[in-house]
Structure formats: structure tokens, C-alpha cells
Amino acid sequence: MGYKIANILLFNLYAGHNADDISYGSNTWQIKNYEELSQVVYALFLGYKSKRKVFHSGNTIVLLAGTGNILLDLLKAPFIIYKLVQSRKIKTAITYEQVFLWWFVILLKSLTRCRIILLPNTLPAMMYKISKKSLSNRLPIWLEKVLRRISSFLVDIVIIPKTSGQYKNWLLNDWVFKKKVRIIAKVIEGIPPPGFFQAIQKQKKMVVEKDNCFRLLCVSRLRKEKLVEDALRCLNEIIKTEQSVCLHIIGEGSDREYFVSKAEELKITSYVRFHGYMPLMDIVPFYAKCDVYISTLTGSALREAAIYGMPVVAYEMDWVKDSFQHGVTYMGVEPYNYKLLAKTILLIKNDANLANELAVNINRLGMEHWSLQNIECSYKDILLR
């Protein structure tokens, strides 16, 4: 397309990753993909506290406005956003914030012509069902639903990728959202940072020595709603048939101790490795040395495994069943059936041809849907509107 708008504002309450780290291999570097669309990218995290408030990385400027006091951060948010939009003459703002969006943009909608674009990365109904908590973890669910409804009226556009599963149904069946939905080929939030692709190319040139241990990989936040417990129970089933096995779990979260205790309860601690949080670049070697990727309820982590090209066994949930083809690009399993999850993993272990076909096919799919190729074309109509 060759055309870039003057600037874009990305804003959310929380970063969802380590916003202090804007080194080349960090997760924060992913926002630099927006430089494909904009001359200057402002990323504003309203609830993230840091000693440094501004990080520069080329044409991307990360602003950390949090104080550590959530109520104070919420009260200040509309004024911080408005001041930035006015001073930098920003015309397009993108967010995945659903709950407090109405409050954040109240000044923008009344005093500016800035367009508000929502890119939802959480399906509320599913999260309420699984976690029994609100998205904010603070408000009652009934109140949160009211606030989300108010926000829906103030959004100008909602963008979702064509591989969005139930998100698409949710939005198109909502009488407010359905008039605002734009389905595009791919969204930047689904694309890893540039260094990830280089790390993969480097890794695939290396010789990886493997032993006889069958290695499983699960990358996920350690939260109960992510169904990490099912991965542990799946491992427990596999051990009944295959003793030479190890599950590598990469990720951090508030329920880490719960999962460690669950592994002890199941008597599988010697078969599990909890690695904690790792920068994305450091995860790449695990793709090479592990044999199967387990996805119980993951988003970007599954896409990243697909880009590398790993055999994947996943619960057929939401966007997964609409994006992947069972037996071709992955092996789909009935949700919450960890015994069938284990059985399917053992099927791959015992069929080298199937494992190789799955890896090749999912890699092709991953590069088609979650690389930067043609990203400008996806956003063209929205940016020029």
C-alpha cells in the first residue's frame, strides 16, 4: 500500500507483558509492528507502574502512566488520553479494553474527532463461564456487563481477524456491534515481534540432539481459567503408558502455586518442569526440542507454535476449531476431555509420518495467517476511511 497515517495511539489499562522491556527480543516489541501502518506509534499503558515513564524505540513511543493506585489511574485516564490525542493530533486510537473503555474515551468522543477502534482479545461470556469472575477481577459481573454495553456505543469500529471463531458470532449477533464490525485478513495483535521470525530461522539451522524422552510443551499464563490443570492431568494419563516423558510449562501467573501443588497431588512432579515467564525469543529452542505442543486454552502462544511448525493437540474451542483443520493442521480434541487429549498425544508419538505432516501443514498455515506479509492490505480500508 505504501501509505501510512501520521500516527496511531494504542491504549489499554494493563500491558499484558513486561512493558519495561522494549529490547529487540521482548514481547513489547510486538507493538512495533504497527510501524507498518503508522509514521509514529504511541503505546499508552494506563495502569502500568514504572520508574521510567517513557521508552523510545525507533518510531514507537511507549508511555507508562500508572501510579500503582488503580482508582487513581482510572480517574486520571481520560485526561491523560485526551491530552496526548490533542498534543499529537492523533486521529486513530486502538484498544482491546472493553470494561473501562467508555470512561477512557468520554473526553475524546465529546471534544475530538479521534476514531476509537476496538480489537477485543477476550470473549466475555466464555471467561465468565470458565473463571466465574469478571474481566476486571474487581467489579461484579452484572456491573461489568453494564459498563461494557456503554462502551459498545462509544466505539466507532470493531476489527477482528477472519480466524476469530466465536468472537465473530458474538459481535455479529450484537445489535450495537454488528454495524461496526470489520473483518480483516489478519490483525497485528496476532503477529509476533519481528525478531521471533529471525530466531526461528536461526534455530532451524542448528542441530538439536534429542534423547529418548518424549517432550511436551505448554505455554500459558498460570491461571485456572487457562485450563493448565488439564495439561497436568493429561500428563498423568500419559505416564500410565509412557514413562519417558516430560512436560515443559512456560508462563507465570497468580495460580502458579496451585498448579505446583496439583502436580504434587498427582505425584507427577518429576515429570513436570515449571520454567516461569520467558521472553518469546527464549521459548524458540523449546519448539525445537519438544515433540508435541499442548493447547488447552491459549491464543498467541498457539499461533507462535504454529509459525514454528510443531505438531499441536488442542481442545476444539472458539477460534481454534475455525482456524485449524483436524487431522491436517492439528489434532482437535473434545474440550475438557484430558484423557482423550492424552490418547491423541500418544497417537502422534507412535506415528512419525503423522507428526511430520502436522508440523509441515501448521507451519504453512501459521505463516499465511500470522506473519506481517500483506498486513497493510488488511488495514487499508480502515485507515483510509
N, C-alpha and C positions, 0 to 999 in steps of 0.2 A: 504494500500500500504506500509506503514511503512518507506517509503523513503522520505527524504526531501533534497532539493537542499541547497547549502550553504547559499545563501542569495538572496533576491529579492528587487528590487528598485521599489517603486511606486512613480510616479511624475506627478504633474499637476500644472497649474498656480494658481488655487484657490482651497481652501479646500472644499467648498460646505457645510461646517458645522463649528462649533467652534473648530478650531484646537488647541486652547489654553487649552481646557478641555480634558484631557485624563484620567478622572476618570472612574471608572468601569461602570457607567451607561450612559456615554456620547456617542454621535454619533461617535466620533472619535475612540472609542473603536472597532468599526466595522472592522477597518483595522487589528486589532489583529487576526482576523480570518485567515489572511494569514500565521500565525504561524503554521497552519495545514500543510502548504506546504513548509515552509522555516525555516531554523535554526535561521536566523536573518532577520527582515523586516525593511527596510528603507523607510519611507514615507516623501517625499520631496515636500513641497508646495512653489512654486517659487514666488508667489505674495502675500503671507500672512504675514503681518507685526505683530511682537510681540516683547515685551521686552525680553522675553526668546526665544532663538533660537533653543534649543534642549530639547526635552522631552523624557525621558526614561520610558518605561512601559514593564517590562519583556524583551522579545526578540524583542520588537518593539521600534524603534527609530524614533521619529517624528522630522523633521528638517524644520524650518520656515525661509526661506531665503529672504522674501520680505522686501523692504525698504519703501514702501508707494509711490514710484515713479514708475509707471507702465512701462515707457520707459526704465528706468534704470534696472528694474527687468528683462525685456525681453532681454536686451543686455547682462546681466550677466549670464542668464540661461544656455547656452551651456557649459560655463566654469565651473559652479557650478556642473552640472550633470556629466561632464567628469571627474572632479577631484574626485567626490565621487565614480564613477564607477571604476576608476583606483586604488584609495587607498584601496577600499574594495573588489577589484577583483570580481565585480558583473557581472554576465553573462546574467541575465534576468531582463528586465525593463518593467513595465506595466503602461499604462496611458490611460485616456479617453480624453486627449487633442487632438483635431482634427485640430484646426486652426494654432497654432504655433508649432505643433509637428516637422515639417521639420527643423525649426530653432533650436529647443531644442536638436535635435539628430544629428545635422550636424557633430559635432566632433566625436560622438560615432561611426557613420557609417563609417567615414573615418579613425579613429585611433584605434578602438577596435573591438572586436568580440561580443560585447553585443547584444543580440537579443531584438528587440523592439516589444512589443505586445500591440496592440490597443484594448481596450474594449469600444466601443462607447456607451455612455449613452444618446446621443441626436441625434434625427433623423433630420438632417439639413433641408430637404425640408419641413417637417411639421412645424418646428419652424419658418422658413422664411414666410410660409403662414399665420401662426397664429399671430406672433408678428410684421411682416413686418420689422424686424430688423435682423442684423447679429448676429451670436452666440457670438461674442466678444463685441457687443454693441458699437463698436468703428469704425470698418472698414466697408466700403461699401460692400454690399453683393457680388457684382461681384468680388471684390478683394479677399474676404474671400474664395470664391469658387476656385480661382486660387491657393491660399495657401493650401487649403485642398487637392487639387489634387496633389500638390508637396509632401505633407505629405504622401499621399497614396502610393507613390513609395518607400518611405523610411521605411515603416512598414514591418516587417518580417511575423507577424501573426496577424490575427484579430479573437478574440474569442467572441462568442455570445452564450447565452443560447438557448436551443430549444424553450423556451417560449418567443421568441423575436419579434414575429409579423412582422411588415413591415421592421424592421431592416434587417431581413433575406433576404427579397426580394430586398431591396436596395443594399446590399452588393453582393449578388449573381448575380445581374444584372449589376454590375460594372466590366468592363473588367480588371481593375487592382486588385481590391479587391477579386474577385471571386476565384482566385488561392490561396489566403492567408487565406480564411475563415476556421475556425474550429468551428463547432457547438458542444457544450458540454452540458451535462445534467443540470448543474447549475453553476453560477458564484458567486464569493464571494461578489461582489457588490450588489447582490440581497438578501444577507443574513444579518439579523440584528445582532447587537452585542450579545455576549453570555448572558449577563445579562438580555436581553429582554425576553428570554425564561424563565428564573428564575422568573422574575417579573410577567409574565403571570401565572405561576404555583401558585405563592403566591396569586395573585389577585383572581384566581378561587376558592381558599379555603375560601375566605371572603364572608360574607353575604352582599349583596348590596340591600339597601332599595330603592325602586323606588316609585315615586309618579305617579299621573295620566298624567303627562306631557310626550308627545311623543318627544323624543330627537334625533336629527340628528347630525352626526359628519362629518366634512370635515377637513382633514389635508393636507395642501398645502402651498407652497410658495405664498405669496400675490403678484402675478404678473398677469397682464391681460391675458397673453397667457396661463395661467393655467385654464382659464375659471371659476374662482371663482365667477364671476358675475352671471353665470348661476345658481350656487347654491343659490344665493340670490333671483334670480327671481323664482326659483323653490319653495323656501320657501314662497314667496309672493303668489304663486298659492295655496299652501297647506293651508295657513291661510284662504283662502276663504271657505274651507270646515272644517278645524280643527283648532280651536283657541288655544287649549292647546298644543303648540308645541314650541320647541326651537332648534335653530341651533348653535352648537358649532364649531367655526372655529379656528383651531390651526395652527399657522405658522406666519412668518413675511416676509416682502418684500417691495420693493420700491413703490408698488401701494396700500399700506395699506389705506392711506387717501382716495384714490379714492373709495375703497370698503366701507369704513365707510360712505362716502358721498352718495354712491349709496343706502345703507341701509336707510339713512335718506330720500332720494328722494322717495324710495318705501314705506316709512312710516312703516318699519318693525324693527326699532332699538330695540324695547322692546322684540323682538323675537330672537335677534342675540347676541351671545357673542364672541367677538374677544379676544382670550386668548394670542395672540402673540406667540413667539417662546417658545417651551418647550423641554427639553431633552426627549429622547424617553421613558425612564423609567417612566416619569411623565405623559405620554399620556395613559399608560395602564389602569388606572382607568376609563378613559373616554370610553374605549371599553366596560367596564362592565356596565356603567350607561346609555349609549346611545343605541338606538334601531336599527338604520339603518346608514350605512356608505355611504356617497355620494362621488362618484369619477367622476369628470368631466374630468380632465386630470392629473392623478397622477401616479407615478411609485412605488417607495419604500413604500410610505405611504399606498398604496392599498395592497401591499404584506404583510405589517405588520398587517393590519386589518384582512387579510385572515388568517394569522397564529393564531391570537387570536380566530377567528371564529365569525365574525359579518355578518349579512345579508347585502349584498352590492348591491347598484344600481349604475350602471356606464354607461357612454357613450361607445358605442361599437367602440372604437378607437384602432388602432395599435395593440400592443401586447395583449391588454385585450381580444379582440374577439377571439384571437388564443389560449389564455391560460385558459379561463373560458367558461363554458357551460351555455347558457341561460336557466333559469328555474331550473337548477340543482345546480350550484355553485355560481351563481349570477343572477341578473336580468339585462339584457342588454337593452339599450335604444338608439334609433337613435341619433347620435351626434347633438348637438346644439338645441335639442328639449326639452327645460326645462319644458314645460307643460306636456310632456309625462313622464319626469323624476318625476315630482310631482305626477302624476297619478299612476305611478308604486310604488312609496314610500307608498302611501295611500293603495295600494293593499296589501302590506306587513303588514301594520299596522292592517288591518282588517282580516288578515289570520295568526293566530298564528302558525298553522302547517307549512305553507309555510316558515315563518320566521325561525322556528326551523330547518327545513330541509336545508335551505340555509346556516345557521350558521354551522351546522354539516359538510356539504359537502365541504364548502370552507375551513374549518379548516383542513380537511383531505388533500385537495389539497395543502394548504399552507405549511404544514409540509413535504409533498412529494417533493415540488419544491424549498422551500426557507429555509431549515434547513441545518445544517452543515453535516448531515448524508451523507456519500459517496462522500463528496466534493473532497477528494484526488483522487478518481477514475476518477472524471470528468477531472481533470487537468493532470492525469498521462502521457498521450501520449505527451502532450505539454511540460511538464517539463523534460521528459526523452529524448526528441527529440535531 
